[in-house]
Amino acid sequence: MFHSRVTTGKEARPMSAGELALREFLSHHDEALGNAAVLLADRRGARLLNAIRDGLEQPGSITHRLRRLLLQLRAILFLDEADEDEWGSEGCFDLLEPEDPIVPELCLLADGLDDVLRGAGITPSEDSRIL
């Protein structure tokens, strides 16, 4: 029964620890990321998170497209001004006050995403940025 030959297909490949950690983080914080994306980027944030979810369901390694989408989500969470033109008037981040109780939660979520993106090699580590 357990003596059958094991064959590997194209989609069967070992995943790096960083990619596994990224997938686990996204799975564990899915609802919070969705709420933050909608709060900060409205419909664009919802579409972005749905595209990320679809990309994660595909077998194999993280694609270039999914990497780009993850970096866009990071930009939204960090309120990167470089993407302000792309967001247009849909973004709601200008409605947040620094004293708002959600701000620390958003910061923790953004930092956590940044950490796992670095671990997965999607964003450069701080050490490589210093050099």
C-alpha positions in Angstrom: 0.0 0.0 0.0 2.7 2.5 0.9 5.3 1.1 -1.5 4.1 2.9 -4.6 6.6 5.0 -6.6 6.6 8.7 -5.9 6.8 11.0 -8.9 7.1 14.7 -8.9 5.2 17.1 -11.2 6.2 20.5 -12.3 4.2 22.1 -9.5 5.9 20.0 -6.8 8.9 21.9 -5.6 10.3 22.7 -2.2 9.2 26.0 -0.9 11.7 28.2 0.9 11.1 28.9 4.6 10.6 32.6 3.7 7.9 31.8 1.2 6.2 29.5 3.7 6.3 32.2 6.4 4.8 34.7 3.9 2.0 32.4 3.0 1.3 31.7 6.7 1.3 35.4 7.5 -1.1 36.2 4.7 -3.4 33.4 5.7 -3.4 34.3 9.4 -3.9 38.0 8.8 -6.2 37.8 5.7 -9.1 39.5 7.3 -7.0 42.3 8.9 -5.2 42.9 5.6 -8.5 43.0 3.7 -9.9 45.6 6.2 -6.7 47.7 6.1 -6.6 47.6 2.3 -10.2 48.7 2.0 -9.8 51.4 4.6 -6.7 52.8 3.0 -7.4 52.3 -0.7 -11.1 51.6 -0.9 -12.1 49.6 -4.0 -8.6 49.4 -5.3 -7.5 47.8 -2.0 -10.3 45.2 -2.2 -9.4 44.4 -5.8 -5.7 44.2 -4.9 -6.3 41.8 -2.0 -8.6 39.6 -4.1 -5.8 39.4 -6.8 -3.3 38.4 -4.2 -5.6 35.7 -2.8 -6.0 34.4 -6.4 -2.3 34.4 -6.9 -1.6 32.5 -3.7 -4.1 29.7 -4.8 -2.0 29.0 -7.9 0.5 26.1 -7.6 4.2 26.7 -7.7 6.4 29.6 -6.6 5.4 33.2 -6.2 5.2 34.7 -9.6 6.5 38.1 -10.7 2.9 39.4 -10.9 2.2 38.3 -7.3 5.4 39.9 -6.1 4.3 43.2 -7.7 0.9 42.9 -6.1 2.4 42.2 -2.7 4.7 45.3 -3.1 1.6 47.3 -4.0 -0.1 46.1 -0.8 3.0 47.0 1.2 2.9 50.5 -0.4 -0.7 51.0 0.7 0.0 49.9 4.3 3.0 52.2 4.5 1.1 55.0 2.8 3.9 55.4 0.3 3.5 58.8 -1.4 5.0 57.4 -4.6 1.7 55.6 -5.3 -0.5 58.5 -4.4 -1.2 59.4 -8.1 -2.1 55.8 -8.8 -4.5 55.6 -5.9 -6.3 58.7 -7.1 -9.2 59.9 -4.9 -10.2 56.4 -3.9 -7.8 56.3 -0.9 -9.2 57.0 2.5 -5.9 57.4 4.4 -6.3 61.1 4.5 -9.3 60.6 6.9 -7.1 58.9 9.6 -5.8 61.0 12.5 -2.6 60.0 14.2 -4.5 59.5 17.5 -6.9 57.1 15.9 -6.7 53.7 17.7 -6.5 51.8 14.4 -3.1 53.5 13.5 -1.0 51.3 15.8 -2.8 48.2 14.5 -2.0 49.3 10.9 1.6 49.9 11.8 2.0 46.5 13.3 0.3 44.9 10.3 2.6 46.9 7.9 5.7 45.9 9.8 4.7 42.3 9.9 4.1 42.2 6.1 7.4 44.0 5.5 9.2 41.4 7.7 7.8 38.4 5.8 8.4 40.1 2.4 12.0 40.5 3.3 12.2 37.0 4.6 10.8 35.7 1.2 13.3 37.9 -0.7 10.6 40.1 -2.2 11.9 43.3 -0.7 15.6 43.9 0.1 16.7 43.3 3.6 17.8 46.3 5.7 21.4 45.0 5.6 21.5 45.1 1.8 20.1 48.6 1.7 22.8 49.9 4.0 25.6 48.7 1.7 
